[in-house]
Amino acid sequence: MVTNDGTIIKIKHEILSEVAKLVFDGRFEAEKDELPYRLMPGPRAQYRCCVYKEREIVRQRIRLAEGKNADGSPNDLIVQVVRAACEECPISRYVVTDNCQKCMGHACQQVCPFGAIDIGRTRAHIDPSKCKECGKCAQACPYNAIADLIRPCKRSCPVNAITMDEYGVCQIDETKCIECGHCIHSCPFGALSSKSNLVQVCQDIVSGKRVVAMIAPSWEGQFGPDITVASWRTALQAAGFDDLVEVSLGADMTAYSEAAEWAEAYKNGEKKITSCCPAFVNMIKKHYPTLIDAASETISPMCAVSRMLKALDPEVKTVFIGPCIAKKSEVNSHNIEGNADYALTFGEIRAIIRAKGLTLKPEPNTQQDGSIFGKRFGNNGGVTSAVLECMKEQGITDEVNVQKCNGADECKKALMLLKMGRLPADFIEGMVCIGGCVGGPSRHSEPLKNRKDREKLLSEADDRNVEDNLRQHDAMHVEMKR
């Protein structure tokens, strides 16, 4: 579930935009402590119980914009809890509602194995100190009078990494979290967010470093049919970026490398797992570690483009832009040489653009860095289509069976079957987000809403540009393995 709460998004982006303005003006360190008072002037609160809580939330979000933990706690998680914003969710998961008829059968009490239910004067009551949240009482009640009030953040987490502390505040288990970011937009209080590289990117631009943006294949259609890669390049160059490259080019490189890897595995009777989705890779590492050797050794499209750019200019700073939170964890992975220096979401890059007083404007769709297959890498099944096409072009005609996993639940199912030795498919394509990257947690618009716009832009891909770019890549011999 996504809240689509415009108020939360507005506040978050306003903070990011104001932070970017201060960095560009060279006033961030001197004035960042004043920003909470400017944004939440008081004396009356605008959104919360008091203006002091609102200001503390702004302070924690400023720390996130600096790439720091929201509350200063010592953990390496990208996804962070803004503790000051976490409030008012029910601590007890199962609650007896007014629908309770205090029936003579006492089905809820009879079925509870922990003795947590008492029958009061007007209705049943659940003792939270005894309740183990098994849910048997809710299933047994003939009037559906017991509500399952599982917190939205906990419900959205595909790996059960979210629990509550003794004060009812959300906490994330670092050993379980796969950094998918699904919890962030599920919270109706805006109490979950992610660390950002926004301040570092702006500082690099101000210091005169050559900074190149790399935009994910899933951007097309997110902002309407008239916003093209040229629109992005113009806005980003005006904001201080040196250039923009589409990561769809990296997807073409990745598909070509992975095709050879799949073919070798198929010949040897081995099963392979895609490695493009960082949340999926995190899931394998933390929850199915015995399968890590089956993961593809090919680097992600983001890393492929970053290595290409760094081969041309070792001093360049590369910035990934997309709807993915887990890409930030991939950037922080120190064992991937040549990877992107920073990763920003669509919302974070738009805050930088707004800080400069700029907007995305329609421009002709004159340049394409990636093929139609590379551009569809961000769709569920897109990686499979690209890899199979490359296998065909490499003269490999074997019929292979691919399990295309659309969302975290399907990923877990396929990995469990592989772990048990019962997976019928030869390969697994894993996408933790429903619909693929286009359904990422920091998407700008809903995939179904922009589907027509995306297809229009995709249909204009010019493969001649792709061939030239791939020849340039081949000439540089960029290493495609981890």
URKAJO-V687418 format. One record per helix or strand of 2 or more residues. SS is the DSSP state (~ for helix, > for strand). FROM is the first residue (numbers start at 1). LEN is the number of residues. If there is no record, write none. Layout:
# URKAJO-V687418
SS:FROM:LEN / SS:FROM:LEN
This chain:
# URKAJO-V687418
~:6:19 / ~:28:12 / ~:51:15 / >:79:3 / ~:83:3 / >:94:3 / ~:107:5 / >:117:3 / >:124:3 / ~:136:5 / >:146:3 / ~:152:5 / >:162:3 / >:170:3 / ~:184:3 / >:192:3 / ~:198:9 / >:211:5 / ~:217:3 / ~:229:11 / >:243:4 / ~:248:20 / >:272:2 / ~:278:10 / ~:289:6 / ~:301:12 / >:317:6 / ~:326:6 / >:342:4 / ~:346:10 / ~:372:7 / ~:382:12 / >:402:5 / ~:408:13 / >:427:5 / ~:437:3 / ~:451:8 / ~:463:14
